[in-house]
Amino acid sequence: MLDRIINFLQQTGFYQLFGDFVDGGWKYLVMIAISLVLLWLAIKKQFEPLLLTGIAFGILLTNLPGANLYNQDLWNEFMKEGSENYHSYGYILANGQLLDYLYIGVKTCIYPCLIFVGIGAMTDFGPLISNPKSLLLGAAAQLGIFLTFIGAIYLGFNGLEASSIGIIGGADGPTAIYVTSKLAPDLLGPIAVAAYSYMALVPVIQPPIMKLLTTKKERQIVMKPLRQVSKTEKIIFPIVVTIFVALLVPSATPLVGCLMLGNLWKESGVAERLCKTAQNELMNIVTIFLGVSVGATAVADVFLNKQTLFIIALGIVAFGCGSAGGVLLCKFMNLFTRNKMNPLIGSAGVSAVPMAARVSQMVGQKENPSNFLLMHAMGPNVAGVIGSAIAAGALIAMFG
């Protein structure tokens, strides 16, 4: 009987935490502490709470010793070329646990694409259609992706890993997850945490960069009101964009196609039920699955290493360079145009919708309380969503 009691105690998570503390138990405690900090940021500070709470709780679940809700060894076998279980989802279903099953939606890239359907159903491309020049600002904001890609290569990451790290600069969580799932799934945990953390910190990171790169006079520029966009233009736009992007970068079609499908439901006015479902029920369900399953990949042995520190550092560089790229291009374009644009809207070219546009409005109003930049900033903001998806497709085409 005593042997059975001892055997029971040795199977508890407490024994694995403290009995093997030196051999690895401390790692679990560190990861639990990280999950609690992220939960505090999501709940107390309201930093991207809809996804960050799920990611943080996923990190907690996967690092509770003995729970075995996510099994990294199964996925290592799944990814091992030459293994009889290589890319066998049947193997995962036969041997996995709850979070392994949910992670299949990440691995197959279903969740990011469904998230894009919901984003499309909530997005108004009117400001972009009204001011097509803002498309260039959204493209310029992808500068951070490619500069960080080069930096990651210099630090010793391979092309697949550097592409996944660079995409953080797009400030688009689902796109970062999509690219990383395809190119470097072993880095999914740290990249997802970095991407959503920096998205949440947009109001903190962007204003100093915007003020550093602009003069007071530039920040006070008042832009002309946007023209009214017709319903026909809004219906044609998602169709044309889908065709153009699919022909230009076929590997970007899943993301852009889903984005534009959701938007077409919204703008056509004939699929109101589908539009509302995409905006609410579908978006909410997928957000739950995506957050928890992505957090589950932050296993202590994978997350706690020097590589993660490099990813966190490169992520902030990517985000900063992306914000700066849009501002600098706007200043350059003003040299050749009669109707000047306020450079502050260029920072909204990262695809953190609509937070980045709100930051442009906030900084602009501090300089000129009568200035309203929100709708002008929404043009580059939604362009950034398209731009980051195209950049993702280009990286996948080159290295996938």
C-alpha positions as CSV (number, residue, x, y, z in Angstrom):
1,M,0.0,0.0,0.0
2,L,2.9,2.3,0.9
3,D,4.4,1.7,-2.6
4,R,1.2,2.7,-4.2
5,I,1.0,6.0,-2.2
6,I,4.6,6.8,-3.1
7,N,3.9,5.9,-6.8
8,F,0.9,8.3,-6.7
9,L,2.9,11.1,-5.2
10,Q,5.7,10.7,-7.8
11,Q,3.1,11.1,-10.6
12,T,1.8,14.5,-9.2
13,G,2.8,17.7,-10.8
14,F,4.1,18.9,-7.5
15,Y,6.8,16.2,-7.5
16,Q,7.8,17.0,-11.1
17,L,8.0,20.7,-10.2
18,F,10.0,20.4,-7.0
19,G,11.3,16.9,-7.0
20,D,13.2,17.5,-10.2
21,F,13.7,21.2,-9.7
22,V,17.3,21.4,-10.8
23,D,16.8,19.0,-13.8
24,G,14.0,21.0,-15.3
25,G,11.3,21.8,-12.8
26,W,12.4,25.4,-12.6
27,K,11.6,25.8,-16.3
28,Y,8.0,25.0,-15.7
29,L,7.8,27.6,-12.9
30,V,9.3,30.3,-15.2
31,M,6.8,29.5,-17.9
32,I,3.9,29.6,-15.4
33,A,5.2,33.0,-14.2
34,I,5.3,34.2,-17.8
35,S,1.7,33.1,-18.4
36,L,0.6,34.9,-15.3
37,V,2.3,38.1,-16.4
38,L,0.6,37.8,-19.8
39,L,-2.8,37.3,-18.1
40,W,-2.2,40.3,-16.0
41,L,-1.4,42.4,-19.1
42,A,-4.5,41.1,-20.9
43,I,-6.9,41.5,-18.0
44,K,-5.6,44.4,-16.0
45,K,-4.0,46.5,-18.8
46,Q,-6.4,45.2,-21.5
47,F,-3.6,44.5,-24.0
48,E,-5.2,42.5,-26.8
49,P,-7.4,40.7,-24.2
50,L,-9.4,38.6,-26.7
51,L,-6.3,36.7,-27.9
52,L,-3.7,37.3,-25.2
53,T,-5.9,35.7,-22.5
54,G,-6.2,32.5,-24.6
55,I,-2.5,32.5,-25.4
56,A,-1.5,33.0,-21.8
57,F,-3.8,30.3,-20.6
58,G,-2.6,28.0,-23.3
59,I,1.0,28.6,-22.0
60,L,-0.2,27.8,-18.5
61,L,-1.9,24.6,-19.5
62,T,1.0,23.2,-21.6
63,N,3.5,23.9,-18.8
64,L,1.6,22.2,-15.9
65,P,3.7,19.0,-15.4
66,G,1.7,15.8,-15.8
67,A,-1.2,17.4,-17.6
68,N,0.1,16.4,-21.0
69,L,-2.5,18.4,-22.9
70,Y,0.0,19.2,-25.6
71,N,2.7,16.8,-26.6
72,Q,5.7,18.3,-28.5
73,D,7.2,14.9,-29.1
74,L,4.2,13.9,-31.2
75,W,4.6,16.9,-33.4
76,N,8.4,16.4,-33.7
77,E,7.6,12.9,-35.0
78,F,5.0,14.4,-37.3
79,M,7.6,16.8,-38.8
80,K,10.4,14.3,-39.0
81,E,11.1,13.5,-42.6
82,G,11.5,9.8,-43.2
83,S,9.3,8.8,-40.3
84,E,6.4,6.5,-40.9
85,N,4.3,9.2,-39.2
86,Y,5.5,12.1,-41.3
87,H,2.6,14.5,-41.8
88,S,0.2,11.9,-40.5
89,Y,-2.8,13.6,-38.8
90,G,-4.1,10.1,-38.0
91,Y,-1.1,9.6,-35.8
92,I,-1.9,12.8,-33.9
93,L,-5.5,11.9,-33.5
94,A,-4.7,8.4,-32.3
95,N,-2.1,9.6,-29.7
96,G,-2.7,13.2,-29.0
97,Q,-4.6,15.1,-26.3
98,L,-7.0,18.0,-26.3
99,L,-4.6,20.8,-27.3
100,D,-2.9,18.5,-29.9
101,Y,-6.3,18.3,-31.6
102,L,-6.9,22.0,-31.5
103,Y,-3.4,22.7,-32.8
104,I,-4.3,20.8,-36.0
105,G,-6.3,24.0,-37.0
106,V,-3.1,26.0,-36.6
107,K,-0.9,23.5,-38.4
108,T,-3.3,23.3,-41.4
109,C,-3.6,27.2,-41.3
110,I,-7.4,27.0,-41.0
111,Y,-7.6,29.3,-38.0
112,P,-5.7,32.3,-39.5
113,C,-7.7,32.1,-42.7
114,L,-11.0,32.0,-40.9
115,I,-9.9,35.0,-38.7
116,F,-9.3,36.9,-42.0
117,V,-12.9,36.2,-43.1
118,G,-14.0,37.9,-39.9
119,I,-11.6,40.8,-40.3
120,G,-12.8,41.3,-43.9
121,A,-16.4,41.4,-42.7
122,M,-15.6,44.1,-40.2
123,T,-13.3,46.2,-42.5
124,D,-14.3,49.3,-44.5
125,F,-12.0,49.7,-47.4
126,G,-13.7,53.0,-48.3
127,P,-10.8,55.3,-47.1
128,L,-8.3,53.2,-49.1
129,I,-10.4,53.4,-52.3
130,S,-11.0,57.1,-51.7
131,N,-7.2,57.8,-51.4
132,P,-5.3,55.2,-53.4
133,K,-2.0,56.8,-52.5
134,S,-2.5,55.3,-49.0
135,L,-1.9,51.9,-50.5
136,L,1.8,52.9,-51.0
137,L,2.0,53.8,-47.3
138,G,0.7,50.4,-46.4
139,A,3.4,48.9,-48.6
140,A,6.1,51.0,-47.1
141,A,5.2,49.9,-43.6
142,Q,6.2,46.4,-44.6
143,L,9.8,47.6,-44.7
144,G,10.2,46.3,-41.2
145,I,9.5,42.7,-42.4
146,F,12.4,42.7,-44.9
147,L,14.9,44.6,-42.8
148,T,14.3,42.3,-39.9
149,F,14.6,39.3,-42.2
150,I,18.1,40.5,-43.2
151,G,19.0,41.0,-39.5
152,A,17.8,37.5,-38.6
153,I,19.9,36.0,-41.3
154,Y,22.9,37.9,-40.0
155,L,22.2,36.5,-36.5
156,G,22.3,33.0,-37.8
157,F,18.7,32.1,-38.4
158,N,18.0,30.2,-41.7
159,G,15.6,31.6,-44.4
160,L,12.6,29.8,-43.0
161,E,13.1,31.1,-39.5
162,A,14.1,34.6,-40.6
163,S,10.9,34.9,-42.7
164,S,8.8,33.9,-39.7
165,I,10.5,36.4,-37.4
166,G,10.4,39.2,-40.0
167,I,6.7,38.9,-40.4
168,I,6.2,40.2,-36.9
169,G,6.9,43.7,-38.4
170,G,3.6,43.5,-40.2
171,A,1.8,43.8,-36.8
172,D,-0.7,41.2,-37.9
173,G,-1.0,38.2,-35.5
174,P,-2.9,35.8,-37.8
175,T,-0.5,36.4,-40.6
176,A,2.5,35.8,-38.3
177,I,0.9,32.6,-37.2
178,Y,0.1,31.6,-40.8
179,V,3.7,32.1,-42.0
180,T,5.3,30.5,-38.9
181,S,3.0,27.5,-39.1
182,K,4.2,26.8,-42.7
183,L,7.9,27.7,-42.4
184,A,9.1,27.4,-38.8
185,P,6.5,25.8,-36.5
186,D,9.0,25.2,-33.8
187,L,9.2,29.0,-33.3
188,L,5.4,29.5,-33.2
189,G,5.2,30.1,-29.4
190,P,7.8,32.9,-29.1
191,I,6.7,34.6,-32.4
192,A,3.0,34.6,-31.5
193,V,3.7,36.0,-28.0
194,A,6.0,38.7,-29.6
195,A,3.6,39.6,-32.4
196,Y,0.5,40.0,-30.1
197,S,2.5,41.7,-27.3
198,Y,3.8,44.4,-29.8
199,M,0.3,44.8,-31.3
200,A,-1.0,45.5,-27.9
201,L,1.8,48.0,-27.3
202,V,1.1,50.1,-30.4
203,P,0.1,53.2,-28.3
204,V,3.4,52.9,-26.5
205,I,5.8,52.1,-29.3
206,Q,4.6,54.3,-32.1
207,P,4.2,57.8,-30.8
208,P,8.0,58.3,-30.0
209,I,8.9,57.1,-33.5
210,M,6.3,59.3,-35.1
211,K,7.5,62.4,-33.2
212,L,11.1,61.7,-33.9
213,L,10.6,61.5,-37.6
214,T,8.3,64.5,-38.1
215,T,8.3,68.2,-37.3
216,K,5.6,70.0,-35.4
217,K,4.5,71.7,-38.6
218,E,4.1,68.4,-40.4
219,R,2.1,66.9,-37.5
220,Q,-0.3,69.9,-37.8
221,I,-1.1,69.3,-41.4
222,V,-4.9,69.3,-42.0
223,M,-5.9,67.0,-44.9
224,K,-8.9,67.5,-47.2
225,P,-12.0,65.4,-46.5
226,L,-12.1,62.1,-48.3
227,R,-14.5,61.7,-51.2
228,Q,-17.6,59.6,-50.8
229,V,-17.1,56.1,-52.2
230,S,-19.9,54.4,-54.0
231,K,-21.4,51.0,-53.2
232,T,-20.4,49.8,-56.6
233,E,-16.7,50.6,-56.0
234,K,-16.8,48.8,-52.6
235,I,-18.3,45.7,-54.2
236,I,-15.8,45.7,-57.1
237,F,-12.8,46.3,-54.9
238,P,-12.6,42.9,-53.1
239,I,-13.1,41.0,-56.4
240,V,-10.4,43.0,-58.2
241,V,-7.9,42.7,-55.3
242,T,-8.4,38.9,-55.1
243,I,-7.8,38.4,-58.8
244,F,-4.8,40.7,-58.9
245,V,-3.1,39.3,-55.7
246,A,-3.8,35.7,-56.7
247,L,-2.1,36.2,-60.1
248,L,0.8,38.2,-58.6
249,V,1.5,36.1,-55.5
250,P,-0.5,32.9,-55.6
251,S,0.7,31.8,-52.2
252,A,-1.0,34.8,-50.6
253,T,-4.4,33.8,-52.0
254,P,-5.7,31.9,-48.9
255,L,-5.3,35.0,-46.7
256,V,-6.3,37.7,-49.1
257,G,-9.1,35.6,-50.6
258,C,-10.6,35.0,-47.2
259,L,-10.2,38.7,-46.3
260,M,-12.0,39.8,-49.4
261,L,-14.7,37.2,-49.1
262,G,-15.7,38.6,-45.7
263,N,-15.6,42.1,-47.1
264,L,-17.7,41.2,-50.1
265,W,-20.4,39.8,-47.8
266,K,-20.3,43.1,-45.9
267,E,-20.4,45.4,-48.9
268,S,-22.8,43.5,-51.1
269,G,-25.7,43.9,-48.6
270,V,-27.2,40.5,-49.7
271,A,-25.5,38.3,-47.2
272,E,-26.2,40.0,-43.9
273,R,-26.6,36.8,-41.9
274,L,-23.2,35.5,-43.1
275,C,-21.6,38.8,-42.5
276,K,-22.9,39.0,-38.9
277,T,-21.8,35.3,-38.3
278,A,-18.3,36.1,-39.6
279,Q,-18.1,39.2,-37.5
280,N,-19.3,37.6,-34.3
281,E,-19.8,33.8,-33.8
282,L,-17.1,32.6,-36.3
283,M,-14.6,35.2,-35.1
284,N,-15.2,34.4,-31.5
285,I,-15.0,30.6,-31.8
286,V,-11.8,30.7,-33.9
287,T,-10.2,33.3,-31.6
288,I,-10.7,30.9,-28.7
289,F,-9.2,27.9,-30.5
290,L,-6.4,29.9,-32.0
291,G,-5.3,31.6,-28.8
292,V,-5.2,28.5,-26.6
293,S,-3.6,26.2,-29.2
294,V,-0.9,28.8,-30.1
295,G,-0.1,29.3,-26.4
296,A,0.2,25.6,-26.0
297,T,3.3,25.5,-28.3
298,A,5.3,27.6,-25.8
299,V,6.7,24.5,-24.1
300,A,9.4,25.3,-21.6
301,D,12.2,23.4,-23.4
302,V,11.4,25.2,-26.6
303,F,10.6,28.7,-25.3
304,L,13.4,29.2,-22.7
305,N,16.5,29.7,-24.8
306,K,18.7,32.3,-26.4
307,Q,16.7,32.1,-29.6
308,T,13.6,33.4,-28.0
309,L,15.4,36.5,-26.7
310,F,16.6,37.2,-30.2
311,I,13.1,36.8,-31.5
312,I,11.7,39.3,-28.9
313,A,14.4,41.8,-29.7
314,L,14.1,41.4,-33.5
315,G,10.3,41.7,-33.2
316,I,10.5,45.2,-31.7
317,V,13.0,46.2,-34.4
318,A,10.6,44.9,-37.1
319,F,7.7,46.8,-35.6
320,G,9.6,50.0,-35.2
321,C,11.0,49.9,-38.8
322,G,7.5,49.2,-40.2
323,S,6.1,52.2,-38.4
324,A,9.0,54.4,-39.5
325,G,8.7,53.2,-43.2
326,G,5.2,54.6,-43.6
327,V,6.0,57.9,-42.0
328,L,9.2,58.4,-44.2
329,L,7.4,57.5,-47.4
330,C,4.6,60.0,-46.6
331,K,7.2,62.7,-46.1
332,F,8.9,61.8,-49.4
333,M,5.6,61.8,-51.3
334,N,4.8,65.3,-49.9
335,L,7.8,66.6,-51.8
336,F,6.0,66.0,-55.1
337,T,2.3,66.5,-54.3
338,R,0.2,69.7,-54.0
339,N,-2.2,68.3,-51.4
340,K,0.0,67.4,-48.5
341,M,-0.6,64.4,-46.4
342,N,0.0,64.4,-42.7
343,P,3.0,62.0,-42.2
344,L,1.4,60.7,-39.0
345,I,-1.0,58.6,-41.0
346,G,2.0,56.7,-42.5
347,S,2.6,54.9,-39.2
348,A,-0.8,53.4,-39.5
349,G,0.5,51.3,-42.5
350,V,1.2,48.5,-40.0
351,S,-1.9,46.2,-40.0
352,A,-2.9,46.6,-36.3
353,V,-6.4,47.6,-37.2
354,P,-7.8,50.0,-36.0
355,M,-5.5,50.7,-33.1
356,A,-2.7,52.1,-35.3
357,A,-5.1,54.5,-37.0
358,R,-6.3,55.6,-33.6
359,V,-2.8,56.4,-32.5
360,S,-2.3,58.6,-35.6
361,Q,-5.5,60.4,-34.6
362,M,-4.4,60.8,-31.0
363,V,-0.9,62.1,-31.8
364,G,-2.3,64.5,-34.4
365,Q,-4.9,65.9,-32.1
366,K,-2.3,66.7,-29.5
367,E,-0.6,69.0,-32.0
368,N,-3.9,70.4,-33.5
369,P,-7.1,69.7,-31.5
370,S,-9.2,70.5,-34.6
371,N,-7.5,68.0,-36.8
372,F,-9.2,64.7,-37.5
373,L,-6.9,62.1,-39.0
374,L,-8.7,58.8,-38.1
375,M,-10.4,58.2,-41.5
376,H,-7.3,59.3,-43.4
377,A,-5.2,56.9,-41.3
378,M,-7.6,54.0,-41.9
379,G,-6.6,54.0,-45.6
380,P,-2.9,53.0,-44.9
381,N,-4.1,50.8,-42.0
382,V,-6.3,48.5,-44.1
383,A,-3.7,48.7,-46.9
384,G,-1.3,47.3,-44.3
385,V,-3.5,44.2,-43.8
386,I,-3.3,43.5,-47.6
387,G,0.4,44.4,-47.7
388,S,1.3,42.0,-44.8
389,A,-0.6,39.2,-46.5
390,I,1.2,39.8,-49.8
391,A,4.6,39.9,-48.0
392,A,3.7,36.7,-46.2
393,G,2.8,35.1,-49.6
394,A,6.1,36.3,-51.1
395,L,8.2,34.8,-48.2
396,I,6.3,31.5,-48.4
397,A,6.9,31.4,-52.2
398,M,10.6,32.0,-51.8
399,F,11.3,29.7,-48.8
400,G,8.3,27.4,-48.4
